[in-house]
Amino acid sequence: MAGVTGKIKKIPERKCVGCANSFPKKELIRMVRDKEGNVSLDFVGKKAGRGAYLCKSVSCFKKAQKAKRFENNLECTIPAEVFEALAAELLEHESK
């Protein structure tokens, strides 16, 4: 028998909507719009719904917010107070 060759596992990559760089999926945070239209951050990547990926930095969050990339990717209008709550949640998670 010839030598055993192992399969190289492909690591899924996603593009950050803020800086447009590609990263391994596990390094990014997912923003999700569920069936009811609620928008939330998904730190584990398991929530059901339409998603957009983001670096774990507030600067990318603000850049994506300013360019309306979340609204385009999630196909909904996001109120300013929801953005404020999500930014606070991201800051809290970033400091851990």
A tleap script that builds the chain and sets N, CA, C and O, in Angstrom:
source leaprc.protein.ff14SB
mol = sequence {
  NMET ALA GLY VAL THR GLY LYS ILE LYS LYS
  ILE PRO GLU ARG LYS CYS VAL GLY CYS ALA
  ASN SER PHE PRO LYS LYS GLU LEU ILE ARG
  MET VAL ARG ASP LYS GLU GLY ASN VAL SER
  LEU ASP PHE VAL GLY LYS LYS ALA GLY ARG
  GLY ALA TYR LEU CYS LYS SER VAL SER CYS
  PHE LYS LYS ALA GLN LYS ALA LYS ARG PHE
  GLU ASN ASN LEU GLU CYS THR ILE PRO ALA
  GLU VAL PHE GLU ALA LEU ALA ALA GLU LEU
  LEU GLU HIE GLU SER CLYS
}
set mol.1.N position { 0.833 -1.185 0.000 }
set mol.1.CA position { 0.000 0.000 0.000 }
set mol.1.C position { 0.875 1.245 0.000 }
set mol.1.O position { 1.925 1.305 0.640 }
set mol.2.N position { 0.406 2.214 -0.730 }
set mol.2.CA position { 1.114 3.497 -0.761 }
set mol.2.C position { 0.857 4.250 0.536 }
set mol.2.O position { -0.012 3.874 1.322 }
set mol.3.N position { 1.618 5.311 0.751 }
set mol.3.CA position { 1.472 6.112 1.965 }
set mol.3.C position { 0.074 6.695 2.110 }
set mol.3.O position { -0.593 6.996 1.121 }
set mol.4.N position { -0.347 6.844 3.321 }
set mol.4.CA position { -1.676 7.388 3.590 }
set mol.4.C position { -1.624 8.904 3.452 }
set mol.4.O position { -0.805 9.576 4.079 }
set mol.5.N position { -2.503 9.414 2.628 }
set mol.5.CA position { -2.560 10.869 2.468 }
set mol.5.C position { -3.810 11.385 3.153 }
set mol.5.O position { -4.920 10.927 2.884 }
set mol.6.N position { -3.614 12.330 4.031 }
set mol.6.CA position { -4.751 12.919 4.740 }
set mol.6.C position { -5.342 14.060 3.941 }
set mol.6.O position { -4.644 14.766 3.213 }
set mol.7.N position { -6.625 14.222 4.091 }
set mol.7.CA position { -7.279 15.336 3.422 }
set mol.7.C position { -6.971 16.612 4.175 }
set mol.7.O position { -6.944 16.638 5.406 }
set mol.8.N position { -6.741 17.658 3.423 }
set mol.8.CA position { -6.543 18.959 4.036 }
set mol.8.C position { -7.925 19.584 4.185 }
set mol.8.O position { -8.641 19.787 3.205 }
set mol.9.N position { -8.281 19.882 5.423 }
set mol.9.CA position { -9.598 20.430 5.691 }
set mol.9.C position { -9.639 21.901 5.271 }
set mol.9.O position { -8.803 22.703 5.687 }
set mol.10.N position { -10.614 22.231 4.450 }
set mol.10.CA position { -10.761 23.609 3.986 }
set mol.10.C position { -11.397 24.438 5.096 }
set mol.10.O position { -12.419 24.055 5.666 }
set mol.11.N position { -10.786 25.567 5.390 }
set mol.11.CA position { -11.309 26.467 6.414 }
set mol.11.C position { -12.195 27.487 5.715 }
set mol.11.O position { -11.725 28.222 4.847 }
set mol.12.N position { -13.493 27.540 6.090 }
set mol.12.CA position { -14.383 28.501 5.428 }
set mol.12.C position { -14.001 29.943 5.756 }
set mol.12.O position { -13.702 30.274 6.903 }
set mol.13.N position { -14.017 30.782 4.741 }
set mol.13.CA position { -13.690 32.196 4.923 }
set mol.13.C position { -14.905 33.042 4.575 }
set mol.13.O position { -15.728 32.669 3.739 }
set mol.14.N position { -14.995 34.176 5.232 }
set mol.14.CA position { -16.046 35.151 4.965 }
set mol.14.C position { -15.402 36.531 4.875 }
set mol.14.O position { -14.309 36.762 5.391 }
set mol.15.N position { -16.103 37.436 4.210 }
set mol.15.CA position { -15.596 38.794 4.023 }
set mol.15.C position { -16.275 39.738 5.015 }
set mol.15.O position { -17.496 39.720 5.175 }
set mol.16.N position { -15.468 40.555 5.669 }
set mol.16.CA position { -15.973 41.558 6.596 }
set mol.16.C position { -16.675 42.659 5.789 }
set mol.16.O position { -16.131 43.155 4.802 }
set mol.17.N position { -17.884 43.035 6.217 }
set mol.17.CA position { -18.609 44.085 5.501 }
set mol.17.C position { -18.031 45.471 5.784 }
set mol.17.O position { -18.359 46.430 5.086 }
set mol.18.N position { -17.185 45.584 6.788 }
set mol.18.CA position { -16.565 46.873 7.114 }
set mol.18.C position { -15.314 47.144 6.311 }
set mol.18.O position { -15.232 48.148 5.604 }
set mol.19.N position { -14.331 46.250 6.414 }
set mol.19.CA position { -13.035 46.473 5.762 }
set mol.19.C position { -12.876 45.690 4.457 }
set mol.19.O position { -11.914 45.912 3.723 }
set mol.20.N position { -13.806 44.779 4.158 }
set mol.20.CA position { -13.813 43.972 2.936 }
set mol.20.C position { -12.646 42.997 2.839 }
set mol.20.O position { -12.330 42.528 1.746 }
set mol.21.N position { -11.999 42.683 3.963 }
set mol.21.CA position { -10.952 41.665 3.980 }
set mol.21.C position { -11.562 40.313 4.325 }
set mol.21.O position { -12.541 40.244 5.068 }
set mol.22.N position { -10.990 39.243 3.789 }
set mol.22.CA position { -11.464 37.900 4.088 }
set mol.22.C position { -10.720 37.326 5.284 }
set mol.22.O position { -9.508 37.487 5.422 }
set mol.23.N position { -11.476 36.654 6.143 }
set mol.23.CA position { -10.930 36.031 7.348 }
set mol.23.C position { -11.579 34.668 7.525 }
set mol.23.O position { -12.646 34.412 6.968 }
set mol.24.N position { -10.937 33.782 8.304 }
set mol.24.CA position { -11.624 32.535 8.655 }
set mol.24.C position { -12.933 32.857 9.376 }
set mol.24.O position { -12.987 33.770 10.200 }
set mol.25.N position { -13.968 32.117 9.065 }
set mol.25.CA position { -15.313 32.364 9.582 }
set mol.25.C position { -15.351 32.483 11.105 }
set mol.25.O position { -16.089 33.307 11.644 }
set mol.26.N position { -14.564 31.670 11.797 }
set mol.26.CA position { -14.574 31.668 13.263 }
set mol.26.C position { -13.996 32.934 13.881 }
set mol.26.O position { -14.228 33.204 15.060 }
set mol.27.N position { -13.247 33.714 13.105 }
set mol.27.CA position { -12.653 34.953 13.613 }
set mol.27.C position { -13.595 36.143 13.496 }
set mol.27.O position { -13.290 37.223 14.003 }
set mol.28.N position { -14.735 35.962 12.834 }
set mol.28.CA position { -15.654 37.062 12.600 }
set mol.28.C position { -16.906 36.941 13.466 }
set mol.28.O position { -17.215 35.873 13.994 }
set mol.29.N position { -17.611 38.051 13.599 }
set mol.29.CA position { -18.889 38.089 14.295 }
set mol.29.C position { -19.968 38.213 13.227 }
set mol.29.O position { -19.805 38.932 12.242 }
set mol.30.N position { -21.053 37.514 13.434 }
set mol.30.CA position { -22.145 37.538 12.468 }
set mol.30.C position { -23.281 38.412 12.989 }
set mol.30.O position { -23.703 38.272 14.137 }
set mol.31.N position { -23.771 39.308 12.148 }
set mol.31.CA position { -24.958 40.073 12.474 }
set mol.31.C position { -26.113 39.397 11.743 }
set mol.31.O position { -26.010 39.096 10.554 }
set mol.32.N position { -27.213 39.158 12.457 }
set mol.32.CA position { -28.304 38.346 11.923 }
set mol.32.C position { -29.632 39.094 11.961 }
set mol.32.O position { -29.939 39.796 12.925 }
set mol.33.N position { -30.415 38.930 10.891 }
set mol.33.CA position { -31.813 39.371 10.876 }
set mol.33.C position { -32.661 38.112 10.864 }
set mol.33.O position { -32.571 37.304 9.940 }
set mol.34.N position { -33.494 37.943 11.902 }
set mol.34.CA position { -34.331 36.741 11.970 }
set mol.34.C position { -35.636 36.939 11.193 }
set mol.34.O position { -35.850 37.991 10.591 }
set mol.35.N position { -36.499 35.930 11.209 }
set mol.35.CA position { -37.751 35.974 10.445 }
set mol.35.C position { -38.672 37.108 10.889 }
set mol.35.O position { -39.445 37.637 10.090 }
set mol.36.N position { -38.586 37.478 12.167 }
set mol.36.CA position { -39.425 38.554 12.687 }
set mol.36.C position { -38.862 39.938 12.355 }
set mol.36.O position { -39.523 40.947 12.602 }
set mol.37.N position { -37.657 39.996 11.805 }
set mol.37.CA position { -37.039 41.262 11.441 }
set mol.37.C position { -36.137 41.841 12.523 }
set mol.37.O position { -35.644 42.960 12.378 }
set mol.38.N position { -35.912 41.095 13.609 }
set mol.38.CA position { -35.028 41.551 14.682 }
set mol.38.C position { -33.579 41.366 14.265 }
set mol.38.O position { -33.212 40.339 13.694 }
set mol.39.N position { -32.760 42.371 14.556 }
set mol.39.CA position { -31.339 42.321 14.214 }
set mol.39.C position { -30.542 42.156 15.498 }
set mol.39.O position { -30.760 42.877 16.472 }
set mol.40.N position { -29.606 41.193 15.495 }
set mol.40.CA position { -28.779 40.945 16.681 }
set mol.40.C position { -27.406 40.458 16.265 }
set mol.40.O position { -27.194 40.060 15.119 }
set mol.41.N position { -26.464 40.495 17.215 }
set mol.41.CA position { -25.129 39.953 16.982 }
set mol.41.C position { -25.120 38.488 17.365 }
set mol.41.O position { -25.702 38.097 18.377 }
set mol.42.N position { -24.462 37.688 16.560 }
set mol.42.CA position { -24.370 36.252 16.784 }
set mol.42.C position { -22.891 35.913 16.954 }
set mol.42.O position { -22.157 35.788 15.974 }
set mol.43.N position { -22.468 35.767 18.195 }
set mol.43.CA position { -21.050 35.537 18.475 }
set mol.43.C position { -20.617 34.099 18.214 }
set mol.43.O position { -19.421 33.837 18.090 }
set mol.44.N position { -21.563 33.158 18.127 }
set mol.44.CA position { -21.201 31.760 17.881 }
set mol.44.C position { -21.525 31.310 16.461 }
set mol.44.O position { -21.095 30.233 16.045 }
set mol.45.N position { -22.273 32.113 15.711 }
set mol.45.CA position { -22.560 31.788 14.314 }
set mol.45.C position { -23.602 30.714 14.102 }
set mol.45.O position { -23.588 30.045 13.069 }
set mol.46.N position { -24.513 30.524 15.055 }
set mol.46.CA position { -25.502 29.450 14.960 }
set mol.46.C position { -26.944 29.935 14.814 }
set mol.46.O position { -27.836 29.129 14.550 }
set mol.47.N position { -27.189 31.234 14.980 }
set mol.47.CA position { -28.559 31.740 14.906 }
set mol.47.C position { -29.099 31.608 13.491 }
set mol.47.O position { -28.365 31.744 12.512 }
set mol.48.N position { -30.397 31.339 13.404 }
set mol.48.CA position { -31.054 31.235 12.110 }
set mol.48.C position { -31.371 32.621 11.582 }
set mol.48.O position { -31.732 33.515 12.348 }
set mol.49.N position { -31.238 32.800 10.286 }
set mol.49.CA position { -31.588 34.067 9.661 }
set mol.49.C position { -30.534 34.521 8.683 }
set mol.49.O position { -29.511 33.864 8.491 }
set mol.50.N position { -30.800 35.656 8.067 }
set mol.50.CA position { -29.885 36.233 7.087 }
set mol.50.C position { -28.754 36.931 7.825 }
set mol.50.O position { -28.999 37.656 8.789 }
set mol.51.N position { -27.525 36.720 7.385 }
set mol.51.CA position { -26.386 37.247 8.124 }
set mol.51.C position { -25.406 38.056 7.312 }
set mol.51.O position { -25.351 37.971 6.086 }
set mol.52.N position { -24.630 38.849 8.039 }
set mol.52.CA position { -23.518 39.619 7.484 }
set mol.52.C position { -22.369 39.478 8.468 }
set mol.52.O position { -22.584 39.516 9.680 }
set mol.53.N position { -21.160 39.318 7.967 }
set mol.53.CA position { -19.998 39.076 8.832 }
set mol.53.C position { -19.200 40.352 9.047 }
set mol.53.O position { -19.139 41.228 8.185 }
set mol.54.N position { -18.585 40.429 10.236 }
set mol.54.CA position { -17.905 41.637 10.662 }
set mol.54.C position { -16.687 41.287 11.501 }
set mol.54.O position { -16.720 40.349 12.298 }
set mol.55.N position { -15.598 42.053 11.316 }
set mol.55.CA position { -14.429 41.922 12.187 }
set mol.55.C position { -14.845 42.233 13.621 }
set mol.55.O position { -15.897 42.827 13.859 }
set mol.56.N position { -14.027 41.835 14.546 }
set mol.56.CA position { -14.332 42.098 15.953 }
set mol.56.C position { -13.843 43.481 16.368 }
set mol.56.O position { -13.333 43.648 17.476 }
set mol.57.N position { -13.993 44.470 15.495 }
set mol.57.CA position { -13.545 45.825 15.823 }
set mol.57.C position { -14.678 46.818 15.611 }
set mol.57.O position { -15.478 46.684 14.685 }
set mol.58.N position { -14.729 47.797 16.469 }
set mol.58.CA position { -15.763 48.824 16.400 }
set mol.58.C position { -15.561 49.701 15.162 }
set mol.58.O position { -16.531 50.206 14.598 }
set mol.59.N position { -14.308 49.886 14.738 }
set mol.59.CA position { -14.063 50.722 13.557 }
set mol.59.C position { -14.691 50.107 12.305 }
set mol.59.O position { -15.250 50.833 11.484 }
set mol.60.N position { -14.610 48.797 12.145 }
set mol.60.CA position { -15.252 48.135 10.999 }
set mol.60.C position { -16.773 48.233 11.115 }
set mol.60.O position { -17.465 48.412 10.113 }
set mol.61.N position { -17.286 48.118 12.333 }
set mol.61.CA position { -18.722 48.246 12.568 }
set mol.61.C position { -19.211 49.618 12.115 }
set mol.61.O position { -20.209 49.729 11.403 }
set mol.62.N position { -18.499 50.660 12.536 }
set mol.62.CA position { -18.895 52.033 12.189 }
set mol.62.C position { -18.770 52.284 10.684 }
set mol.62.O position { -19.610 52.965 10.095 }
set mol.63.N position { -17.728 51.739 10.067 }
set mol.63.CA position { -17.527 51.899 8.624 }
set mol.63.C position { -18.670 51.231 7.851 }
set mol.63.O position { -19.192 51.804 6.894 }
set mol.64.N position { -19.053 50.034 8.262 }
set mol.64.CA position { -20.147 49.317 7.606 }
set mol.64.C position { -21.488 50.020 7.839 }
set mol.64.O position { -22.341 50.066 6.953 }
set mol.65.N position { -21.656 50.564 9.043 }
set mol.65.CA position { -22.895 51.285 9.365 }
set mol.65.C position { -23.020 52.537 8.495 }
set mol.65.O position { -24.084 52.810 7.940 }
set mol.66.N position { -21.937 53.290 8.382 }
set mol.66.CA position { -21.942 54.538 7.610 }
set mol.66.C position { -22.245 54.270 6.133 }
set mol.66.O position { -22.961 55.042 5.496 }
set mol.67.N position { -21.703 53.184 5.595 }
set mol.67.CA position { -21.905 52.845 4.181 }
set mol.67.C position { -23.195 52.056 3.946 }
set mol.67.O position { -23.468 51.638 2.821 }
set mol.68.N position { -23.993 51.848 5.010 }
set mol.68.CA position { -25.261 51.108 4.949 }
set mol.68.C position { -25.088 49.681 4.439 }
set mol.68.O position { -25.983 49.138 3.791 }
set mol.69.N position { -23.941 49.076 4.730 }
set mol.69.CA position { -23.690 47.713 4.266 }
set mol.69.C position { -24.505 46.678 5.031 }
set mol.69.O position { -24.886 45.649 4.472 }
set mol.70.N position { -24.778 46.949 6.327 }
set mol.70.CA position { -25.616 46.017 7.082 }
set mol.70.C position { -27.025 45.981 6.500 }
set mol.70.O position { -27.605 44.913 6.304 }
set mol.71.N position { -27.559 47.158 6.231 }
set mol.71.CA position { -28.913 47.236 5.695 }
set mol.71.C position { -29.006 46.580 4.313 }
set mol.71.O position { -30.001 45.928 3.998 }
set mol.72.N position { -27.967 46.756 3.496 }
set mol.72.CA position { -27.960 46.124 2.175 }
set mol.72.C position { -27.849 44.606 2.283 }
set mol.72.O position { -28.573 43.884 1.597 }
set mol.73.N position { -26.951 44.113 3.136 }
set mol.73.CA position { -26.748 42.673 3.267 }
set mol.73.C position { -27.910 41.973 3.966 }
set mol.73.O position { -28.271 40.854 3.602 }
set mol.74.N position { -28.496 42.628 4.969 }
set mol.74.CA position { -29.586 42.016 5.717 }
set mol.74.C position { -30.950 42.313 5.102 }
set mol.74.O position { -31.970 41.787 5.547 }
set mol.75.N position { -30.957 43.158 4.078 }
set mol.75.CA position { -32.174 43.508 3.344 }
set mol.75.C position { -33.276 44.032 4.254 }
set mol.75.O position { -34.422 43.590 4.181 }
set mol.76.N position { -32.912 44.987 5.118 }
set mol.76.CA position { -33.887 45.619 6.004 }
set mol.76.C position { -33.352 46.979 6.442 }
set mol.76.O position { -32.168 47.276 6.280 }
set mol.77.N position { -34.242 47.799 6.999 }
set mol.77.CA position { -33.845 49.087 7.559 }
set mol.77.C position { -33.575 48.886 9.045 }
set mol.77.O position { -34.379 48.276 9.750 }
set mol.78.N position { -32.459 49.394 9.512 }
set mol.78.CA position { -32.082 49.215 10.916 }
set mol.78.C position { -32.124 50.581 11.600 }
set mol.78.O position { -31.406 51.495 11.196 }
set mol.79.N position { -32.966 50.728 12.640 }
set mol.79.CA position { -33.050 52.012 13.352 }
set mol.79.C position { -31.751 52.351 14.082 }
set mol.79.O position { -30.973 51.465 14.433 }
set mol.80.N position { -31.532 53.647 14.305 }
set mol.80.CA position { -30.302 54.122 14.958 }
set mol.80.C position { -30.141 53.543 16.360 }
set mol.80.O position { -29.023 53.235 16.772 }
set mol.81.N position { -31.245 53.390 17.104 }
set mol.81.CA position { -31.137 52.859 18.467 }
set mol.81.C position { -30.690 51.392 18.478 }
set mol.81.O position { -30.041 50.949 19.426 }
set mol.82.N position { -31.032 50.650 17.443 }
set mol.82.CA position { -30.568 49.258 17.340 }
set mol.82.C position { -29.066 49.256 17.089 }
set mol.82.O position { -28.340 48.458 17.683 }
set mol.83.N position { -28.588 50.148 16.208 }
set mol.83.CA position { -27.148 50.259 15.969 }
set mol.83.C position { -26.400 50.613 17.249 }
set mol.83.O position { -25.333 50.064 17.522 }
set mol.84.N position { -26.962 51.533 18.033 }
set mol.84.CA position { -26.325 51.931 19.292 }
set mol.84.C position { -26.222 50.751 20.252 }
set mol.84.O position { -25.185 50.548 20.885 }
set mol.85.N position { -27.306 49.970 20.361 }
set mol.85.CA position { -27.310 48.803 21.248 }
set mol.85.C position { -26.310 47.748 20.768 }
set mol.85.O position { -25.611 47.138 21.578 }
set mol.86.N position { -26.242 47.533 19.453 }
set mol.86.CA position { -25.308 46.554 18.897 }
set mol.86.C position { -23.866 47.005 19.088 }
set mol.86.O position { -22.993 46.188 19.383 }
set mol.87.N position { -23.608 48.307 18.922 }
set mol.87.CA position { -22.255 48.833 19.128 }
set mol.87.C position { -21.836 48.666 20.580 }
set mol.87.O position { -20.686 48.322 20.854 }
set mol.88.N position { -22.745 48.902 21.507 }
set mol.88.CA position { -22.446 48.716 22.935 }
set mol.88.C position { -22.162 47.249 23.240 }
set mol.88.O position { -21.250 46.931 24.004 }
set mol.89.N position { -22.953 46.352 22.634 }
set mol.89.CA position { -22.740 44.911 22.825 }
set mol.89.C position { -21.390 44.475 22.262 }
set mol.89.O position { -20.693 43.657 22.861 }
set mol.90.N position { -21.029 45.028 21.106 }
set mol.90.CA position { -19.748 44.710 20.480 }
set mol.90.C position { -18.590 45.219 21.339 }
set mol.90.O position { -17.598 44.513 21.521 }
set mol.91.N position { -18.711 46.436 21.865 }
set mol.91.CA position { -17.678 46.980 22.752 }
set mol.91.C position { -17.496 46.109 23.993 }
set mol.91.O position { -16.375 45.847 24.429 }
set mol.92.N position { -18.623 45.667 24.552 }
set mol.92.CA position { -18.575 44.808 25.742 }
set mol.92.C position { -17.871 43.487 25.428 }
set mol.92.O position { -17.057 43.002 26.214 }
set mol.93.N position { -18.194 42.919 24.280 }
set mol.93.CA position { -17.580 41.642 23.879 }
set mol.93.C position { -16.115 41.820 23.537 }
set mol.93.O position { -15.305 40.932 23.807 }
set mol.94.N position { -15.755 42.965 22.939 }
set mol.94.CA position { -14.377 43.249 22.537 }
set mol.94.C position { -13.466 43.388 23.755 }
set mol.94.O position { -12.290 43.027 23.705 }
set mol.95.N position { -14.017 43.914 24.847 }
set mol.95.CA position { -13.193 44.140 26.048 }
set mol.95.C position { -12.931 42.863 26.846 }
set mol.95.O position { -12.093 42.860 27.747 }
set mol.96.N position { -13.637 41.783 26.524 }
set mol.96.CA position { -13.451 40.506 27.249 }
set mol.96.C position { -12.218 39.787 26.809 }
set mol.96.O position { -11.920 38.706 27.317 }
savepdb mol mol.pdb
quit
